Amino acid sequence: MLMSAKVIKLDLNYSCAEHHHFAQQRHYLAPYPEEPAEHFARRVLAWLCLYESKAVMAGLHRSGKDPDLFLLDEQQHFQLWASVELLEEKHLRRACHLADQVVLFLDPDEQRQLHNMPYSAKWSSCVFQPEQLQQLCTMLKPHMELSVWREDDAILLTDGTQHLELSVQCQHPH
Protein backbone atom coordinates (compact mmCIF):
# COMPACT_ATOMS: atom_id res chain seq x y z
CA MET A 1 0.00 0.00 0.00
CA LEU A 2 1.45 3.36 -1.06
CA MET A 3 1.21 6.47 1.05
CA SER A 4 -1.55 8.67 -0.35
CA ALA A 5 -0.74 11.81 1.66
CA LYS A 6 2.07 14.05 0.44
CA VAL A 7 2.59 15.56 3.88
CA ILE A 8 1.69 14.20 7.30
CA LYS A 9 0.92 16.74 10.02
CA LEU A 10 2.06 15.21 13.31
CA ASP A 11 1.19 16.72 16.68
CA LEU A 12 3.67 14.97 18.95
CA ASN A 13 3.80 14.78 22.73
CA TYR A 14 7.17 13.23 23.60
CA SER A 15 8.23 12.26 27.13
CA CYS A 16 11.43 10.68 28.39
CA ALA A 17 11.84 10.95 32.15
CA GLU A 18 15.28 9.30 32.09
CA HIS A 19 16.77 12.11 29.98
CA HIS A 20 14.40 14.83 31.25
CA HIS A 21 13.25 15.45 27.69
CA PHE A 22 9.65 16.59 27.29
CA ALA A 23 8.35 18.14 24.08
CA GLN A 24 5.03 19.10 22.60
CA GLN A 25 5.57 20.03 18.96
CA ARG A 26 3.99 19.98 15.55
CA HIS A 27 6.03 18.33 12.79
CA TYR A 28 5.41 17.94 9.09
CA LEU A 29 6.69 14.65 7.70
CA ALA A 30 6.83 13.91 3.99
CA PRO A 31 6.74 10.40 2.57
CA TYR A 32 9.03 9.76 -0.38
CA PRO A 33 7.19 9.82 -3.73
CA GLU A 34 5.45 6.44 -4.14
CA GLU A 35 6.73 5.22 -0.74
CA PRO A 36 5.00 2.14 0.69
CA ALA A 37 3.22 2.75 4.00
CA GLU A 38 5.35 0.12 5.77
CA HIS A 39 8.58 1.83 4.68
CA PHE A 40 7.25 5.20 5.85
CA ALA A 41 6.17 3.64 9.16
CA ARG A 42 9.69 2.29 9.58
CA ARG A 43 11.13 5.77 8.95
CA VAL A 44 8.73 7.29 11.50
CA LEU A 45 9.67 4.69 14.13
CA ALA A 46 13.37 5.22 13.46
CA TRP A 47 12.87 8.98 13.75
CA LEU A 48 11.07 8.51 17.07
CA CYS A 49 13.92 6.28 18.31
CA LEU A 50 16.38 9.05 17.43
CA TYR A 51 14.09 11.93 18.42
CA GLU A 52 16.25 13.26 21.24
CA SER A 53 19.28 13.47 18.95
CA LYS A 54 17.29 15.81 16.66
CA ALA A 55 17.91 13.63 13.62
CA VAL A 56 16.37 14.91 10.38
CA MET A 57 14.28 12.87 7.92
CA ALA A 58 15.70 12.93 4.40
CA GLY A 59 13.52 14.47 1.73
CA LEU A 60 14.37 12.16 -1.17
CA HIS A 61 15.02 8.42 -1.28
CA ARG A 62 18.06 7.46 -3.33
CA SER A 63 18.36 3.68 -2.93
CA GLY A 64 20.91 3.45 -0.12
CA LYS A 65 23.25 6.13 -1.40
CA ASP A 66 21.91 8.63 1.12
CA PRO A 67 20.56 8.17 4.64
CA ASP A 68 16.87 8.03 5.54
CA LEU A 69 17.65 10.05 8.68
CA PHE A 70 20.77 12.02 9.47
CA LEU A 71 22.45 14.50 11.77
CA LEU A 72 25.07 16.93 10.46
CA ASP A 73 27.58 19.03 12.40
CA GLU A 74 28.49 22.66 11.60
CA GLN A 75 30.91 21.56 8.84
CA GLN A 76 28.18 19.43 7.16
CA HIS A 77 29.88 16.20 8.30
CA PHE A 78 27.55 13.30 9.10
CA GLN A 79 27.50 12.67 12.84
CA LEU A 80 24.69 10.15 12.33
CA TRP A 81 23.60 8.16 9.27
CA ALA A 82 20.46 6.04 9.69
CA SER A 83 18.87 3.73 7.16
CA VAL A 84 15.61 1.82 7.47
CA GLU A 85 16.64 -0.98 5.16
CA LEU A 86 19.65 -3.22 4.75
CA LEU A 87 22.32 -1.47 2.72
CA GLU A 88 24.42 -3.16 0.09
CA GLU A 89 27.94 -3.82 1.35
CA LYS A 90 29.46 -0.99 -0.70
CA HIS A 91 26.83 1.49 0.59
CA LEU A 92 27.39 0.34 4.19
CA ARG A 93 31.15 0.89 3.80
CA ARG A 94 30.50 4.32 2.29
CA ALA A 95 28.17 5.26 5.16
CA CYS A 96 30.75 4.09 7.73
CA HIS A 97 33.40 6.15 5.95
CA LEU A 98 31.26 9.32 5.81
CA ALA A 99 29.61 9.19 9.26
CA ASP A 100 30.69 8.96 12.86
CA GLN A 101 27.84 6.54 13.60
CA VAL A 102 25.64 4.38 11.36
CA VAL A 103 22.38 2.89 12.62
CA LEU A 104 20.31 0.42 10.59
CA PHE A 105 16.64 -0.15 11.45
CA LEU A 106 15.84 -3.59 10.06
CA ASP A 107 13.28 -6.37 10.04
CA PRO A 108 14.31 -9.79 11.44
CA ASP A 109 15.21 -11.22 7.99
CA GLU A 110 17.45 -8.27 7.17
CA GLN A 111 19.05 -8.57 10.61
CA ARG A 112 20.05 -12.18 9.83
CA GLN A 113 21.57 -11.08 6.50
CA LEU A 114 23.54 -8.35 8.26
CA HIS A 115 25.71 -10.90 10.06
CA ASN A 116 27.38 -11.69 6.71
CA MET A 117 28.45 -8.07 6.28
CA PRO A 118 31.94 -6.84 7.13
CA TYR A 119 32.46 -5.70 10.69
CA SER A 120 32.78 -2.03 11.54
CA ALA A 121 32.78 -0.48 14.99
CA LYS A 122 30.70 2.40 13.62
CA TRP A 123 27.46 0.60 12.83
CA SER A 124 24.73 -0.85 14.98
CA SER A 125 21.28 -2.17 14.18
CA CYS A 126 17.81 -2.13 15.69
CA VAL A 127 15.08 -4.60 14.75
CA PHE A 128 11.43 -3.73 14.18
CA GLN A 129 8.99 -6.63 14.11
CA PRO A 130 6.63 -6.75 11.09
CA GLU A 131 3.58 -6.79 13.40
CA GLN A 132 4.71 -3.52 14.97
CA LEU A 133 5.08 -1.89 11.58
CA GLN A 134 1.65 -3.12 10.50
CA GLN A 135 0.11 -1.72 13.66
CA LEU A 136 1.76 1.66 13.08
CA CYS A 137 0.54 1.61 9.46
CA THR A 138 -3.03 1.51 10.77
CA MET A 139 -2.25 4.64 12.82
CA LEU A 140 -0.93 6.65 9.83
CA LYS A 141 -3.26 9.48 8.85
CA PRO A 142 -2.83 12.86 7.13
CA HIS A 143 -3.16 14.49 10.58
CA MET A 144 -1.79 12.37 13.40
CA GLU A 145 -1.76 13.05 17.11
CA LEU A 146 0.75 10.79 18.84
CA SER A 147 1.86 10.58 22.43
CA VAL A 148 5.23 8.90 22.90
CA TRP A 149 6.74 7.75 26.18
CA ARG A 150 10.34 6.59 26.22
CA GLU A 151 11.48 4.35 29.05
CA ASP A 152 14.88 2.65 28.88
CA ASP A 153 14.74 0.51 25.72
CA ALA A 154 10.97 0.78 25.31
CA ILE A 155 8.88 3.22 23.31
CA LEU A 156 5.15 3.43 24.00
CA LEU A 157 2.99 5.06 21.32
CA THR A 158 -0.68 5.94 21.35
CA ASP A 159 -2.93 7.91 19.04
CA GLY A 160 -5.73 7.94 21.60
CA THR A 161 -7.39 4.75 20.36
CA GLN A 162 -4.54 2.36 19.55
CA HIS A 163 -1.46 1.56 21.62
CA LEU A 164 1.87 0.25 20.40
CA GLU A 165 4.76 -0.85 22.59
CA LEU A 166 8.19 -1.31 21.05
CA SER A 167 11.31 -2.79 22.53
CA VAL A 168 14.18 -0.94 20.90
CA GLN A 169 17.50 -2.60 21.49
CA CYS A 170 20.37 -1.74 19.22
CA GLN A 171 22.91 -4.46 18.60
CA HIS A 172 26.54 -3.94 17.76
CA PRO A 173 28.09 -6.45 15.37
CA HIS A 174 29.93 -9.51 16.67
CYANA upper distance limits for C-alpha pairs under 8 A (distance plus 0.5 A):
  1 MET  CA     36 PRO  CA      5.98
  1 MET  CA     37 ALA  CA      6.33
  1 MET  CA     38 GLU  CA      8.37
  2 LEU  CA     34 GLU  CA      6.42
  2 LEU  CA     35 GLU  CA      6.12
  2 LEU  CA     36 PRO  CA      4.63
  2 LEU  CA     37 ALA  CA      5.90
  3 MET  CA     31 PRO  CA      7.46
  3 MET  CA     34 GLU  CA      7.21
  3 MET  CA     35 GLU  CA      6.45
  3 MET  CA     36 PRO  CA      6.27
  3 MET  CA     37 ALA  CA      5.66
  3 MET  CA     40 PHE  CA      8.32
  5 ALA  CA     31 PRO  CA      8.17
  5 ALA  CA    141 LYS  CA      8.47
  5 ALA  CA    142 PRO  CA      6.45
  6 LYS  CA     30 ALA  CA      6.44
  6 LYS  CA     31 PRO  CA      6.80
  6 LYS  CA     33 PRO  CA      8.35
  7 VAL  CA     28 TYR  CA      6.88
  7 VAL  CA     29 LEU  CA      6.18
  7 VAL  CA     30 ALA  CA      5.05
  7 VAL  CA     31 PRO  CA      7.26
  7 VAL  CA    142 PRO  CA      7.37
  8 ILE  CA     28 TYR  CA      6.07
  8 ILE  CA     29 LEU  CA      5.54
  8 ILE  CA     30 ALA  CA      6.62
  8 ILE  CA     31 PRO  CA      8.40
  8 ILE  CA    141 LYS  CA      7.52
  8 ILE  CA    142 PRO  CA      5.21
  8 ILE  CA    143 HIS  CA      6.36
  8 ILE  CA    144 MET  CA      7.76
  9 LYS  CA     26 ARG  CA      7.61
  9 LYS  CA     27 HIS  CA      6.53
  9 LYS  CA     28 TYR  CA      5.24
  9 LYS  CA     29 LEU  CA      7.06
  9 LYS  CA    142 PRO  CA      6.62
  9 LYS  CA    143 HIS  CA      5.19
  9 LYS  CA    144 MET  CA      6.66
 10 LEU  CA     26 ARG  CA      6.11
 10 LEU  CA     27 HIS  CA      5.58
 10 LEU  CA     28 TYR  CA      6.54
 10 LEU  CA     29 LEU  CA      7.80
 10 LEU  CA    143 HIS  CA      6.44
 10 LEU  CA    144 MET  CA      5.29
 10 LEU  CA    145 GLU  CA      6.30
 10 LEU  CA    146 LEU  CA      7.70
 11 ASP  CA     24 GLN  CA      7.95
 11 ASP  CA     25 GLN  CA      6.45
 11 ASP  CA     26 ARG  CA      4.95
 11 ASP  CA     27 HIS  CA      6.91
 11 ASP  CA    143 HIS  CA      8.32
 11 ASP  CA    144 MET  CA      6.71
 11 ASP  CA    145 GLU  CA      5.23
 11 ASP  CA    146 LEU  CA      6.82
 12 LEU  CA     23 ALA  CA      8.14
 12 LEU  CA     24 GLN  CA      6.19
 12 LEU  CA     25 GLN  CA      5.91
 12 LEU  CA     26 ARG  CA      6.56
 12 LEU  CA     27 HIS  CA      7.90
 12 LEU  CA    145 GLU  CA      6.54
 12 LEU  CA    146 LEU  CA      5.59
 12 LEU  CA    147 SER  CA      6.39
 12 LEU  CA    148 VAL  CA      7.90
 13 ASN  CA     22 PHE  CA      8.14
 13 ASN  CA     23 ALA  CA      6.31
 13 ASN  CA     24 GLN  CA      5.00
 13 ASN  CA     25 GLN  CA      7.21
 13 ASN  CA    146 LEU  CA      6.85
 13 ASN  CA    147 SER  CA      5.14
 13 ASN  CA    148 VAL  CA      6.54
 14 TYR  CA     21 HIS  CA      8.16
 14 TYR  CA     22 PHE  CA      6.08
 14 TYR  CA     23 ALA  CA      5.57
 14 TYR  CA     24 GLN  CA      6.83
 14 TYR  CA    147 SER  CA      6.55
 14 TYR  CA    148 VAL  CA      5.29
 14 TYR  CA    149 TRP  CA      6.57
 14 TYR  CA    150 ARG  CA      8.30
 15 SER  CA     20 HIS  CA      8.36
 15 SER  CA     21 HIS  CA      6.47
 15 SER  CA     22 PHE  CA      5.06
 15 SER  CA     23 ALA  CA      7.11
 15 SER  CA    148 VAL  CA      6.68
 15 SER  CA    149 TRP  CA      5.35
 15 SER  CA    150 ARG  CA      6.62
 16 CYS  CA     20 HIS  CA      6.35
 16 CYS  CA     21 HIS  CA      5.65
 16 CYS  CA     22 PHE  CA      6.76
 16 CYS  CA    149 TRP  CA      6.46
 16 CYS  CA    150 ARG  CA      5.25
 16 CYS  CA    151 GLU  CA      6.87
 17 ALA  CA     21 HIS  CA      6.99
 17 ALA  CA     22 PHE  CA      8.26
 17 ALA  CA    150 ARG  CA      8.01
 17 ALA  CA    151 GLU  CA      7.80
 18 GLU  CA    151 GLU  CA      7.44
 18 GLU  CA    152 ASP  CA      7.90
 21 HIS  CA     52 GLU  CA      7.94
 29 LEU  CA     57 MET  CA      8.31
 30 ALA  CA     59 GLY  CA      7.59
 31 PRO  CA     35 GLU  CA      6.64
 31 PRO  CA     40 PHE  CA      6.67
 31 PRO  CA     59 GLY  CA      8.45
 32 TYR  CA     40 PHE  CA      8.42
 32 TYR  CA     59 GLY  CA      7.35
 32 TYR  CA     60 LEU  CA      6.41
 32 TYR  CA     61 HIS  CA      6.70
 33 PRO  CA     60 LEU  CA      8.48
 35 GLU  CA     39 HIS  CA      7.16
 35 GLU  CA     40 PHE  CA      7.11
 36 PRO  CA     40 PHE  CA      6.91
 37 ALA  CA     41 ALA  CA      6.50
 37 ALA  CA    137 CYS  CA      6.69
 38 GLU  CA     42 ARG  CA      6.67
 38 GLU  CA    133 LEU  CA      6.65
 38 GLU  CA    134 GLN  CA      7.32
 38 GLU  CA    137 CYS  CA      6.74
 39 HIS  CA     43 ARG  CA      6.85
 39 HIS  CA     84 VAL  CA      8.06
 40 PHE  CA     44 VAL  CA      6.71
 41 ALA  CA     45 LEU  CA      6.67
 41 ALA  CA    133 LEU  CA      6.63
 41 ALA  CA    136 LEU  CA      6.72
 41 ALA  CA    137 CYS  CA      6.49
 41 ALA  CA    140 LEU  CA      8.24
 42 ARG  CA     46 ALA  CA      6.59
 42 ARG  CA     84 VAL  CA      6.80
 42 ARG  CA    105 PHE  CA      8.10
 42 ARG  CA    128 PHE  CA      8.28
 42 ARG  CA    133 LEU  CA      7.03
 43 ARG  CA     47 TRP  CA      6.52
 43 ARG  CA     57 MET  CA      8.34
 43 ARG  CA     68 ASP  CA      7.56
 43 ARG  CA     69 LEU  CA      8.31
 43 ARG  CA     84 VAL  CA      6.66
 44 VAL  CA     48 LEU  CA      6.67
 45 LEU  CA     49 CYS  CA      6.67
 46 ALA  CA     50 LEU  CA      6.78
 46 ALA  CA     84 VAL  CA      7.73
 46 ALA  CA    105 PHE  CA      7.09
 47 TRP  CA     51 TYR  CA      6.16
 47 TRP  CA     55 ALA  CA      7.36
 47 TRP  CA     56 VAL  CA      8.16
 47 TRP  CA     57 MET  CA      7.64
 47 TRP  CA     69 LEU  CA      7.55
 49 CYS  CA    155 ILE  CA      8.23
 49 CYS  CA    168 VAL  CA      8.17
 50 LEU  CA     54 LYS  CA      7.37
 50 LEU  CA     55 ALA  CA      6.65
 51 TYR  CA     55 ALA  CA      6.87
 53 SER  CA     71 LEU  CA      8.42
 54 LYS  CA     71 LEU  CA      7.73
 55 ALA  CA     69 LEU  CA      6.60
 55 ALA  CA     70 PHE  CA      5.79
 55 ALA  CA     71 LEU  CA      5.48
 55 ALA  CA     80 LEU  CA      8.23
 56 VAL  CA     69 LEU  CA      5.81
 56 VAL  CA     70 PHE  CA      5.85
 56 VAL  CA     71 LEU  CA      6.75
 57 MET  CA     68 ASP  CA      6.49
 57 MET  CA     69 LEU  CA      4.96
 57 MET  CA     70 PHE  CA      7.22
 58 ALA  CA     67 PRO  CA      7.31
 58 ALA  CA     68 ASP  CA      5.67
 58 ALA  CA     69 LEU  CA      6.02
 58 ALA  CA     70 PHE  CA      7.73
 61 HIS  CA     66 ASP  CA      7.81
 61 HIS  CA     68 ASP  CA      7.58
 62 ARG  CA     66 ASP  CA      6.50
 64 GLY  CA     83 SER  CA      8.08
 64 GLY  CA     87 LEU  CA      6.35
 64 GLY  CA     88 GLU  CA      7.99
 64 GLY  CA     91 HIS  CA      6.78
 65 LYS  CA     91 HIS  CA      6.70
 67 PRO  CA     81 TRP  CA      6.03
 67 PRO  CA     82 ALA  CA      5.98
 67 PRO  CA     83 SER  CA      5.88
 68 ASP  CA     81 TRP  CA      8.19
 68 ASP  CA     82 ALA  CA      6.34
 68 ASP  CA     83 SER  CA      5.51
 68 ASP  CA     84 VAL  CA      7.13
 69 LEU  CA     80 LEU  CA      8.43
 69 LEU  CA     81 TRP  CA      6.76
 69 LEU  CA     82 ALA  CA      5.50
 69 LEU  CA     83 SER  CA      7.11
 70 PHE  CA     78 PHE  CA      7.41
 70 PHE  CA     79 GLN  CA      8.05
 70 PHE  CA     80 LEU  CA      5.70
 70 PHE  CA     81 TRP  CA      5.29
 70 PHE  CA     82 ALA  CA      6.49
 71 LEU  CA     78 PHE  CA      6.38
 71 LEU  CA     79 GLN  CA      5.98
 71 LEU  CA     80 LEU  CA      5.43
 71 LEU  CA     81 TRP  CA      7.41
 72 LEU  CA     76 GLN  CA      5.68
 72 LEU  CA     77 HIS  CA      5.83
 72 LEU  CA     78 PHE  CA      5.11
 72 LEU  CA     79 GLN  CA      5.95
 72 LEU  CA     80 LEU  CA      7.54
 73 ASP  CA     77 HIS  CA      5.98
 73 ASP  CA     78 PHE  CA      7.11
 73 ASP  CA     79 GLN  CA      6.87
 77 HIS  CA     98 LEU  CA      7.95
 77 HIS  CA     99 ALA  CA      7.58
 78 PHE  CA     98 LEU  CA      6.86
 78 PHE  CA     99 ALA  CA      5.10
 78 PHE  CA    100 ASP  CA      7.04
 79 GLN  CA     99 ALA  CA      5.92
 79 GLN  CA    100 ASP  CA      5.39
 79 GLN  CA    101 GLN  CA      6.68
 80 LEU  CA     99 ALA  CA      6.38
 80 LEU  CA    100 ASP  CA      6.64
 80 LEU  CA    101 GLN  CA      5.45
 80 LEU  CA    102 VAL  CA      6.43
 80 LEU  CA    103 VAL  CA      8.13
 81 TRP  CA     95 ALA  CA      7.30
 81 TRP  CA     99 ALA  CA      6.61
 81 TRP  CA    100 ASP  CA      8.50
 81 TRP  CA    101 GLN  CA      6.77
 81 TRP  CA    102 VAL  CA      5.28
 81 TRP  CA    103 VAL  CA      6.86
 82 ALA  CA    102 VAL  CA      6.18
 82 ALA  CA    103 VAL  CA      5.21
 82 ALA  CA    104 LEU  CA      6.19
 82 ALA  CA    105 PHE  CA      7.98
 83 SER  CA     87 LEU  CA      8.16
 83 SER  CA    102 VAL  CA      8.49
 83 SER  CA    103 VAL  CA      7.04
 83 SER  CA    104 LEU  CA      5.47
 83 SER  CA    105 PHE  CA      6.69
 84 VAL  CA    104 LEU  CA      6.31
 84 VAL  CA    105 PHE  CA      5.05
 84 VAL  CA    106 LEU  CA      6.50
 85 GLU  CA    104 LEU  CA      7.20
 85 GLU  CA    105 PHE  CA      6.84
 85 GLU  CA    106 LEU  CA      6.11
 85 GLU  CA    110 GLU  CA      8.10
 86 LEU  CA    104 LEU  CA      7.41
 86 LEU  CA    105 PHE  CA      8.46
 86 LEU  CA    106 LEU  CA      7.05
 86 LEU  CA    110 GLU  CA      6.52
 86 LEU  CA    111 GLN  CA      8.46
 86 LEU  CA    114 LEU  CA      7.83
 87 LEU  CA     91 HIS  CA      6.30
 87 LEU  CA     92 LEU  CA      6.08
 88 GLU  CA     92 LEU  CA      6.66
 89 GLU  CA     93 ARG  CA      6.71
 89 GLU  CA    117 MET  CA      7.03
 89 GLU  CA    118 PRO  CA      8.15
 90 LYS  CA     94 ARG  CA      6.68
 91 HIS  CA     95 ALA  CA      6.57
 92 LEU  CA     96 CYS  CA      6.65
 93 ARG  CA     97 HIS  CA      6.61
 94 ARG  CA     98 LEU  CA      6.66
 95 ALA  CA     99 ALA  CA      6.36
 95 ALA  CA    102 VAL  CA      7.25
 96 CYS  CA    100 ASP  CA      7.58
 96 CYS  CA    101 GLN  CA      7.50
 96 CYS  CA    102 VAL  CA      6.78
 96 CYS  CA    120 SER  CA      7.99
 96 CYS  CA    122 LYS  CA      6.64
 96 CYS  CA    123 TRP  CA      7.50
100 ASP  CA    122 LYS  CA      7.11
101 GLN  CA    122 LYS  CA      5.54
101 GLN  CA    123 TRP  CA      6.51
102 VAL  CA    122 LYS  CA      6.39
102 VAL  CA    123 TRP  CA      4.95
102 VAL  CA    124 SER  CA      6.92
103 VAL  CA    123 TRP  CA      6.08
103 VAL  CA    124 SER  CA      5.50
103 VAL  CA    125 SER  CA      5.90
103 VAL  CA    126 CYS  CA      7.95
104 LEU  CA    123 TRP  CA      8.00
104 LEU  CA    124 SER  CA      6.86
104 LEU  CA    125 SER  CA      5.03
104 LEU  CA    126 CYS  CA      6.72
105 PHE  CA    125 SER  CA      6.25
105 PHE  CA    126 CYS  CA      5.33
105 PHE  CA    127 VAL  CA      6.26
105 PHE  CA    128 PHE  CA      7.39
106 LEU  CA    110 GLU  CA      6.23
106 LEU  CA    111 GLN  CA      6.45
106 LEU  CA    125 SER  CA      7.47
106 LEU  CA    126 CYS  CA      6.63
106 LEU  CA    127 VAL  CA      5.35
106 LEU  CA    128 PHE  CA      6.54
107 ASP  CA    111 GLN  CA      6.71
107 ASP  CA    127 VAL  CA      5.84
107 ASP  CA    128 PHE  CA      5.74
107 ASP  CA    129 GLN  CA      6.42
107 ASP  CA    130 PRO  CA      7.24
108 PRO  CA    112 ARG  CA      6.92
108 PRO  CA    127 VAL  CA      6.71
108 PRO  CA    128 PHE  CA      7.75
108 PRO  CA    129 GLN  CA      7.24
109 ASP  CA    113 GLN  CA      7.04
110 GLU  CA    114 LEU  CA      6.68
111 GLN  CA    115 HIS  CA      7.57
111 GLN  CA    125 SER  CA      8.16
111 GLN  CA    127 VAL  CA      7.48
112 ARG  CA    116 ASN  CA      8.48
113 GLN  CA    117 MET  CA      8.01
115 HIS  CA    173 PRO  CA      7.82
115 HIS  CA    174 HIS  CA      8.46
119 TYR  CA    173 PRO  CA      6.94
119 TYR  CA    174 HIS  CA      8.02
120 SER  CA    173 PRO  CA      7.99
121 ALA  CA    172 HIS  CA      8.16
121 ALA  CA    173 PRO  CA      8.10
123 TRP  CA    172 HIS  CA      7.27
123 TRP  CA    173 PRO  CA      8.01
124 SER  CA    170 CYS  CA      6.65
124 SER  CA    171 GLN  CA      5.93
124 SER  CA    172 HIS  CA      5.04
124 SER  CA    173 PRO  CA      7.04
125 SER  CA    170 CYS  CA      5.65
125 SER  CA    171 GLN  CA      5.74
125 SER  CA    172 HIS  CA      7.10
126 CYS  CA    168 VAL  CA      6.96
126 CYS  CA    169 GLN  CA      6.33
126 CYS  CA    170 CYS  CA      4.88
126 CYS  CA    171 GLN  CA      6.82
127 VAL  CA    168 VAL  CA      7.71
127 VAL  CA    169 GLN  CA      7.93
127 VAL  CA    170 CYS  CA      7.99
128 PHE  CA    132 GLN  CA      7.27
128 PHE  CA    133 LEU  CA      7.61
128 PHE  CA    166 LEU  CA      8.47
128 PHE  CA    168 VAL  CA      8.27
129 GLN  CA    133 LEU  CA      7.15
130 PRO  CA    134 GLN  CA      6.70
131 GLU  CA    135 GLN  CA      6.66
132 GLN  CA    136 LEU  CA      6.76
132 GLN  CA    164 LEU  CA      7.69
132 GLN  CA    166 LEU  CA      7.84
133 LEU  CA    137 CYS  CA      6.60
134 GLN  CA    138 THR  CA      7.09
135 GLN  CA    139 MET  CA      7.33
135 GLN  CA    164 LEU  CA      7.73
136 LEU  CA    140 LEU  CA      7.03
136 LEU  CA    164 LEU  CA      7.96
139 MET  CA    144 MET  CA      8.26
139 MET  CA    159 ASP  CA      7.56
139 MET  CA    162 GLN  CA      7.97
140 LEU  CA    144 MET  CA      7.30
144 MET  CA    159 ASP  CA      7.78
145 GLU  CA    159 ASP  CA      6.11
145 GLU  CA    160 GLY  CA      8.38
146 LEU  CA    157 LEU  CA      7.13
146 LEU  CA    158 THR  CA      6.15
146 LEU  CA    159 ASP  CA      5.18
146 LEU  CA    160 GLY  CA      8.10
147 SER  CA    157 LEU  CA      6.24
147 SER  CA    158 THR  CA      5.89
147 SER  CA    159 ASP  CA      6.94
148 VAL  CA    155 ILE  CA      7.27
148 VAL  CA    156 LEU  CA      6.09
148 VAL  CA    157 LEU  CA      5.22
148 VAL  CA    158 THR  CA      7.29
149 TRP  CA    155 ILE  CA      6.27
149 TRP  CA    156 LEU  CA      5.59
149 TRP  CA    157 LEU  CA      7.20
150 ARG  CA    154 ALA  CA      6.42
150 ARG  CA    155 ILE  CA      5.19
150 ARG  CA    156 LEU  CA      6.97
151 GLU  CA    155 ILE  CA      6.91
153 ASP  CA    167 SER  CA      6.23
153 ASP  CA    168 VAL  CA      5.57
153 ASP  CA    169 GLN  CA      6.43
154 ALA  CA    165 GLU  CA      7.47
154 ALA  CA    166 LEU  CA      6.00
154 ALA  CA    167 SER  CA      5.03
154 ALA  CA    168 VAL  CA      6.22
155 ILE  CA    165 GLU  CA      6.33
155 ILE  CA    166 LEU  CA      5.61
155 ILE  CA    167 SER  CA      7.02
155 ILE  CA    168 VAL  CA      7.65
156 LEU  CA    163 HIS  CA      7.77
156 LEU  CA    164 LEU  CA      6.32
156 LEU  CA    165 GLU  CA      5.02
156 LEU  CA    166 LEU  CA      6.86
157 LEU  CA    163 HIS  CA      6.17
157 LEU  CA    164 LEU  CA      5.53
157 LEU  CA    165 GLU  CA      6.80
158 THR  CA    162 GLN  CA      6.06
158 THR  CA    163 HIS  CA      4.95
158 THR  CA    164 LEU  CA      6.81
159 ASP  CA    163 HIS  CA      7.50
